[in-house]
Amino acid sequence: MKKTQQKTSKDDNSPWMKWAYVGIAVLVAVAMVGTYLAPMFEKKAAAQVGNMAVIDYTVLAEDGRPLITTDQNLLESEYKKGNVVLLTQRLEMPVGGQVSGENIAVIPVLYPEISGFSGFGLLGFETNAISVGLVGMRPGETKTISFSYGENELAMNLSEEDADGIGLNFTGTEVGEFVPLGLTASPDIPLGNETNESPALRFGKVTAKNPDSMTIAHRYGSARVTLGVITG
């Protein structure tokens, strides 16, 4: 009479059982990694009114041409095309803040050297638009923010004498060309021994020209902004 075989502990270690143990171990490992990485995938806090934010940005003309940027790669690319673009540094500004539209914020220019100017001039219209546009943005997010100037055309009509007087070549300047303009926070003419305040640089575009005068507008189109960090 044959003896009935008894299952041994060795049978419990059959291949499928080993795979089951491995499967459980993998699931545990995945759970641990998921717990570790979870904070990395959480949504970062959005910028709110009253915060301070550090941004990278590029100011664009109405035709989309870059004028001033924090992006060195863009700078190099534009120079290869023969376009002059100014390089600046990241900007820290309030989120949702408002100032007078005609105020001038002087932005430092890192490259190229612009002698005779205190920096690049952003108007209140532009800084307000950027500041408001930051509301709701999250670190790392990029947005194109359009500028609005209301009824202010930001255009000037210069005679040949006036144009030559501020250093422009009236005869050699053509419609569609960008020219440098200097803006000061105070239009008053200094008296006595007072020295002139260094103007802030604006790029103006010649929009019309006749034998006696030219019209130059310095309205811009938009700013492409990337929110870096929220500092407060």
Secondary structure, 3 states (H helix, E strand, C coil): CCCCCCCCCCHHHCHHHHHHHHHHHHHHHHHHHHHHHHHHHCCCCCCCCCCEEEEEEEEECCCCCEEEECCHHHHHHHHHCCCCCEECCCEEEECCCCCCCCCEEEECCCECCCCCCCEEEEEHHHHHHHHHHCCCCCCCCEEEEECCCCCCCCEEEEEHHHHHHCCCCCCCCCCCCEEEEEECCCCCCCCCCCCCCCCEEEEEEEEEECCCEEEEECCCCEEEEEEEEECC
